[in-house]
């Protein structure tokens, strides 16, 4: 486990004038299984994380009903499916 004061290698990159990246993204294509979950460090550092979840459409609907997840007040960005409110 990464300690709180250690910086992620993703955000440890340095560009001209010692500037660090504001955002780092990764892409995984052709997911042919039941889904994919990626947990990545955030630019805020510490224990903050960005979670990307690729699921079947019917699984996304169930995710919205999970009380433990909804208590974390996630920001959900949906692409590729239509959700009823």
Steps between C-alpha positions, in 0.01 A plus 500: 500500500626849416565713805319833518815711457631309196423635155361273230735429212226618263507848649875496570580596140653845455481712186673827404540749788440215752129494415309191605199350319158624608328182382622158388274257316531140388294322238421131473330381187316187390376384838334170415416371845227589747658839566807683621583707809804730504606679819750777430665763722362856479698819456390605851741242637469319828244223502266660243421279201320516169297189419398407147244221463393341172190287543211358304200736483290294744784499754520882496136521607576278801805709588278807540298313765799401718473700824868457595612645168244781500609608851839591348320753276672388180501701179375262233567572135305264279580435137358253254169435674181676592393513867149569625480729804 
